[in-house]
Amino acid sequence: MKSLYRTLVTTILISGLGACAGPSESPTPSSPRFVYVSPDPLGINPFLIMGQTGIEKAAAKHGAEAVVLESEDPTTRAENVRAAVDEGATLVVVLGFEFNDIIVEVAAENPDIEFVVVDQCVDEAPDNVHCAVFREFEASFLIGALAASLTETGHVGVVGTADIPFLHRYTQGFEAGARHVQEDIQVSVRWVGGENPFADPVRAKEQALDLAANGADHIFAASAAGNLGIFEAAREQDFRAFGLDVDQCPAAPGFIVDNLIKRVDLVVEQVADAILTGTAEPMMVFGLGSGGLYLNALSADLDATSDCLIYGYPEVMKRMQAIADQIIAGEIGIADPMGLL
């Protein structure tokens, strides 16, 4: 049974999303069904949780059911995608490269269902597969520029999850931004690695402690759920960190400067809109200019109540906005480490 392969199924009816919704607004059995399949258990991974938020917002907007299927391994990922089809999905959203092969196969078998792959693009995909990708290197460039603007040791670093080409968009973008501000700055890169690099706070902490021991005073935490370990290291060794995907400043007040925020929730909602209005393209790209990526330093809503240290550096915030404007205008060119965008 397909249910044996599911860690969690969450179905949200529109009537439960707001007190103002009346009975006539609740989905009927014939309502669209939007399904989000995660590559791993949501747990404390903010990146995966945003996928859930996005599918729920899209469903609420279009009068659909939102279903969340959490996966644990390659077998459950494939089974969950097929379960989504078997249960009448009209839109299936998956997050990450782990689904590339299964999506091509299942989409070809089900041309009437729309599929979205977020954060990756599928080669030679059927017409009913859409990709939503980010220009991570743009925002990573800004994080690097910010670190170089604040360092007192002249040494900054980044802890990534796994040494694969896609994740170099974070590390190489960070280094390029740091050198844009200080050409001779020392930039060090460490990788979490191991059997579970996206959810290993212990190994992430070890890498951050090593960087700090070697003089890095500002460290970009780009290790997914492992970031909590890096923030622990920041408290222990008194260095400053940068978060990823969501506003992580509350996780370690006084130690996190800013965050690279990747609006997976917004992108899922916008891609669903495009599909339903017939304006979706095979590949949709989101960067600083589209609002798919940003830093707290670029937010007009940041104020003294924020736990992010960047608030205490108004002149640096202005500088980051100026650099962001140059990136958006094409005045600062940043190479995609993967050579795709």
C-alpha positions as CSV (number, residue, x, y, z in Angstrom):
1,M,0.0,0.0,0.0
2,K,1.2,3.5,-0.8
3,S,0.4,4.7,2.7
4,L,3.1,2.5,4.1
5,Y,5.7,4.7,2.4
6,R,4.4,8.0,3.7
7,T,5.8,9.5,6.8
8,L,3.1,12.2,6.9
9,V,0.1,13.3,5.0
10,T,-1.4,16.6,5.8
11,T,-4.6,17.7,4.1
12,I,-5.8,21.2,4.7
13,L,-9.3,22.3,3.7
14,I,-9.8,25.9,2.8
15,S,-12.5,26.2,5.4
16,G,-9.9,25.6,8.1
17,L,-7.5,28.2,6.9
18,G,-9.5,31.3,7.9
19,A,-12.5,32.2,10.0
20,C,-14.0,34.1,7.2
21,A,-14.4,31.1,4.9
22,G,-17.9,29.9,4.6
23,P,-19.1,26.4,3.7
24,S,-19.5,27.3,0.1
25,E,-15.7,28.0,-0.1
26,S,-14.6,24.6,1.1
27,P,-13.1,22.2,-1.5
28,T,-15.4,19.6,-2.9
29,P,-14.3,16.1,-4.0
30,S,-13.8,17.6,-7.5
31,S,-11.5,20.4,-6.2
32,P,-8.0,20.6,-7.4
33,R,-5.5,18.8,-5.3
34,F,-2.0,20.3,-4.9
35,V,0.6,17.8,-3.5
36,Y,4.1,18.7,-2.2
37,V,6.5,15.8,-1.9
38,S,9.6,16.5,0.2
39,P,12.9,14.7,-0.4
40,D,13.4,14.1,3.3
41,P,11.4,14.5,6.5
42,L,10.6,18.2,7.2
43,G,11.9,18.1,10.7
44,I,13.7,21.3,11.5
45,N,14.8,22.0,7.9
46,P,13.5,25.5,7.1
47,F,14.1,25.0,3.4
48,L,11.7,22.0,3.3
49,I,9.2,23.6,5.6
50,M,8.9,26.5,3.2
51,G,7.8,24.1,0.5
52,Q,4.9,23.1,2.7
53,T,4.1,26.7,3.4
54,G,4.1,27.5,-0.4
55,I,1.8,24.6,-1.3
56,E,-0.7,25.6,1.4
57,K,-0.8,29.2,0.3
58,A,-1.2,28.1,-3.3
59,A,-4.0,25.8,-2.4
60,A,-5.8,28.4,-0.3
61,K,-5.6,30.9,-3.2
62,H,-7.0,28.5,-5.8
63,G,-9.6,26.6,-3.7
64,A,-7.7,23.4,-3.6
65,E,-6.6,20.7,-1.2
66,A,-3.0,20.9,0.0
67,V,-1.4,17.5,0.6
68,V,2.1,17.1,2.1
69,L,4.0,13.8,1.6
70,E,7.3,13.5,3.5
71,S,9.9,11.1,2.1
72,E,12.8,9.4,3.8
73,D,14.9,7.8,1.1
74,P,14.9,7.1,-2.7
75,T,12.2,4.4,-2.4
76,T,9.8,6.6,-0.5
77,R,10.4,9.5,-2.8
78,A,9.4,7.5,-5.8
79,E,6.4,5.9,-4.0
80,N,5.2,9.3,-2.8
81,V,5.2,10.8,-6.3
82,R,3.2,7.8,-7.5
83,A,0.9,8.1,-4.5
84,A,0.2,11.7,-5.3
85,V,-0.9,10.7,-8.8
86,D,-3.0,7.8,-7.6
87,E,-4.8,10.1,-5.1
88,G,-5.9,12.5,-7.8
89,A,-3.3,15.3,-7.7
90,T,-3.7,18.0,-10.3
91,L,-0.4,19.6,-9.4
92,V,2.7,17.9,-7.9
93,V,5.5,19.9,-6.5
94,V,8.8,18.3,-5.5
95,L,11.9,19.9,-4.1
96,G,15.4,19.1,-5.1
97,F,17.5,17.1,-7.5
98,E,16.6,13.8,-5.9
99,F,13.4,13.6,-7.9
100,N,14.8,14.2,-11.4
101,D,14.5,10.6,-12.7
102,I,11.2,9.7,-11.2
103,I,9.5,12.9,-12.3
104,V,10.4,12.4,-15.9
105,E,9.0,8.9,-15.8
106,V,5.8,9.6,-14.0
107,A,5.1,12.9,-15.8
108,A,5.4,11.1,-19.2
109,E,2.8,8.6,-18.0
110,N,0.4,11.3,-16.7
111,P,0.3,14.1,-19.3
112,D,-2.8,15.7,-17.7
113,I,-1.0,16.4,-14.4
114,E,1.3,19.3,-13.9
115,F,4.7,18.7,-12.2
116,V,7.0,21.3,-10.7
117,V,10.6,20.7,-9.7
118,V,11.9,23.4,-7.4
119,D,15.6,24.1,-7.1
120,Q,16.6,22.0,-10.1
121,C,15.8,21.6,-13.7
122,V,15.2,18.3,-15.6
123,D,16.8,17.6,-18.9
124,E,14.5,16.7,-21.8
125,A,11.4,16.9,-19.6
126,P,7.9,16.3,-20.9
127,D,5.8,19.4,-21.5
128,N,3.9,19.0,-18.2
129,V,7.1,19.4,-16.1
130,H,8.2,22.9,-15.0
131,C,11.4,23.9,-13.3
132,A,11.8,26.8,-10.7
133,V,15.4,27.6,-10.1
134,F,17.2,30.3,-8.1
135,R,20.3,32.4,-8.8
136,E,21.8,31.6,-5.4
137,F,25.1,32.9,-6.4
138,E,23.7,36.5,-6.5
139,A,22.6,36.4,-2.9
140,S,25.7,34.5,-1.8
141,F,27.8,37.2,-3.4
142,L,26.0,39.7,-1.1
143,I,26.6,37.6,2.0
144,G,30.3,37.4,1.1
145,A,30.4,41.2,0.5
146,L,28.8,41.7,3.9
147,A,31.2,39.4,5.7
148,A,34.2,41.2,4.1
149,S,32.7,44.5,5.2
150,L,32.6,43.5,8.8
151,T,35.5,41.2,9.4
152,E,38.2,42.3,11.8
153,T,40.6,39.4,11.2
154,G,40.6,39.6,7.4
155,H,39.5,35.9,7.3
156,V,36.0,34.7,6.6
157,G,34.6,31.3,5.8
158,V,31.6,29.2,4.7
159,V,30.4,25.8,5.8
160,G,28.5,24.0,3.0
161,T,26.7,20.7,3.0
162,A,28.4,18.6,0.3
163,D,31.1,19.3,-2.3
164,I,28.9,19.0,-5.4
165,P,28.6,21.5,-8.3
166,F,25.2,22.9,-7.4
167,L,26.3,23.9,-3.9
168,H,29.3,25.8,-5.2
169,R,26.7,28.5,-6.0
170,Y,26.9,29.3,-2.3
171,T,30.6,28.9,-1.7
172,Q,31.9,30.5,-4.9
173,G,29.4,33.2,-4.8
174,F,30.4,34.0,-1.2
175,E,34.1,34.1,-2.1
176,A,33.4,36.4,-5.1
177,G,31.4,38.8,-3.0
178,A,34.1,38.9,-0.3
179,R,36.8,39.6,-2.8
180,H,34.7,42.3,-4.4
181,V,35.0,44.2,-1.1
182,Q,38.5,43.1,-0.1
183,E,40.6,41.6,-2.9
184,D,43.2,40.1,-0.6
185,I,40.8,38.7,2.0
186,Q,41.3,35.1,3.2
187,V,38.3,32.9,2.4
188,S,38.0,29.3,3.6
189,V,35.5,26.7,2.7
190,R,34.5,23.6,4.7
191,W,32.1,20.8,3.8
192,V,29.9,18.9,6.2
193,G,30.0,15.7,4.2
194,G,29.2,12.3,5.8
195,E,26.2,10.2,5.3
196,N,23.6,12.9,6.0
197,P,25.2,16.3,5.1
198,F,22.0,18.2,5.0
199,A,21.0,17.3,8.5
200,D,24.1,16.9,10.6
201,P,24.5,19.7,13.2
202,V,27.4,17.8,14.9
203,R,29.6,17.7,11.8
204,A,28.6,21.2,10.8
205,K,29.6,22.5,14.2
206,E,33.0,20.7,13.9
207,Q,33.7,22.4,10.6
208,A,32.7,25.8,12.0
209,L,34.9,25.4,15.1
210,D,37.8,24.5,12.8
211,L,37.3,27.7,10.8
212,A,37.1,29.8,13.9
213,A,40.3,28.2,15.4
214,N,42.1,29.3,12.2
215,G,41.0,32.9,12.5
216,A,37.7,33.2,10.6
217,D,35.5,35.7,12.5
218,H,32.5,35.7,10.1
219,I,31.1,32.4,8.8
220,F,28.3,31.7,6.4
221,A,26.2,28.8,7.6
222,A,25.1,27.1,4.4
223,S,24.5,23.6,5.8
224,A,20.7,23.3,5.9
225,A,19.6,21.7,9.1
226,G,23.2,21.6,10.2
227,N,23.2,25.3,10.7
228,L,22.1,24.9,14.3
229,G,25.4,23.3,15.1
230,I,27.2,26.3,13.5
231,F,25.2,28.7,15.6
232,E,26.2,26.7,18.7
233,A,29.8,27.0,17.7
234,A,29.3,30.8,17.2
235,R,28.1,31.1,20.8
236,E,31.0,29.0,22.1
237,Q,33.8,30.7,20.1
238,D,32.3,34.2,19.8
239,F,32.3,34.5,16.0
240,R,29.6,35.9,13.8
241,A,27.5,33.8,11.5
242,F,25.1,34.2,8.6
243,G,21.9,32.1,8.2
244,L,20.3,30.5,5.2
245,D,16.8,30.0,3.7
246,V,14.8,31.8,6.5
247,D,15.4,34.4,9.1
248,Q,17.6,32.4,11.5
249,C,18.6,35.3,13.7
250,P,16.3,34.3,16.5
251,A,18.2,31.0,16.8
252,A,21.2,32.7,18.2
253,P,20.5,36.4,19.0
254,G,23.6,38.5,19.1
255,F,25.6,36.1,16.9
256,I,23.9,36.1,13.5
257,V,24.4,39.1,11.3
258,D,22.0,38.4,8.4
259,N,20.5,35.6,6.3
260,L,20.4,34.5,2.7
261,I,16.6,34.1,2.4
262,K,15.4,31.8,-0.4
263,R,11.7,32.3,-0.9
264,V,10.7,28.7,-1.8
265,D,7.2,29.5,-0.4
266,L,6.8,32.5,-2.7
267,V,8.2,30.6,-5.7
268,V,5.8,27.6,-5.3
269,E,2.9,30.0,-5.1
270,Q,3.9,32.0,-8.1
271,V,4.6,28.9,-10.2
272,A,1.2,27.5,-9.3
273,D,-0.3,30.8,-10.4
274,A,1.5,30.7,-13.7
275,I,0.5,27.1,-14.4
276,L,-3.2,27.8,-13.7
277,T,-3.2,30.9,-15.9
278,G,-1.4,29.2,-18.7
279,T,1.7,31.5,-18.5
280,A,4.2,29.0,-17.1
281,E,7.4,28.4,-18.9
282,P,9.5,25.2,-18.9
283,M,12.1,26.9,-16.7
284,M,11.4,29.9,-14.4
285,V,14.3,31.7,-12.8
286,F,14.2,33.6,-9.5
287,G,16.9,36.0,-8.3
288,L,17.4,39.2,-6.4
289,G,15.4,41.2,-9.0
290,S,12.3,38.9,-8.8
291,G,12.1,38.8,-5.0
292,G,13.0,35.1,-4.9
293,L,16.2,35.8,-3.0
294,Y,17.0,38.6,-0.5
295,L,18.9,39.5,2.6
296,N,17.5,41.0,5.8
297,A,19.8,44.0,5.0
298,L,17.7,44.7,2.0
299,S,14.4,44.6,3.9
300,A,12.6,47.9,4.7
301,D,10.9,46.1,7.5
302,L,14.1,45.5,9.5
303,D,14.1,47.5,12.7
304,A,15.4,47.6,16.3
305,T,13.2,44.6,17.2
306,S,15.2,42.3,14.9
307,D,17.6,39.8,16.3
308,C,19.9,40.3,13.3
309,L,23.1,42.2,14.0
310,I,23.0,43.9,10.6
311,Y,20.5,46.4,12.1
312,G,23.4,48.0,14.0
313,Y,25.3,48.8,10.7
314,P,23.1,51.2,8.7
315,E,25.9,52.3,6.5
316,V,26.8,48.7,5.6
317,M,23.1,48.1,4.9
318,K,23.1,51.0,2.4
319,R,26.2,49.6,0.8
320,M,24.6,46.1,0.4
321,Q,21.6,47.7,-1.2
322,A,23.8,49.5,-3.7
323,I,25.6,46.3,-4.6
324,A,22.3,44.5,-4.9
325,D,21.1,47.2,-7.3
326,Q,24.2,46.8,-9.4
327,I,23.7,43.1,-9.6
328,I,20.1,43.5,-10.6
329,A,21.1,46.1,-13.3
330,G,23.8,43.8,-14.6
331,E,26.6,46.2,-13.6
332,I,28.2,43.5,-11.5
333,G,28.5,40.2,-13.4
334,I,28.5,37.0,-11.3
335,A,29.3,33.8,-13.0
336,D,27.0,30.8,-12.3
337,P,29.4,28.1,-11.0
338,M,27.3,25.5,-12.8
339,G,27.3,27.5,-16.1
340,L,23.5,27.2,-16.5
341,L,22.1,30.7,-15.7
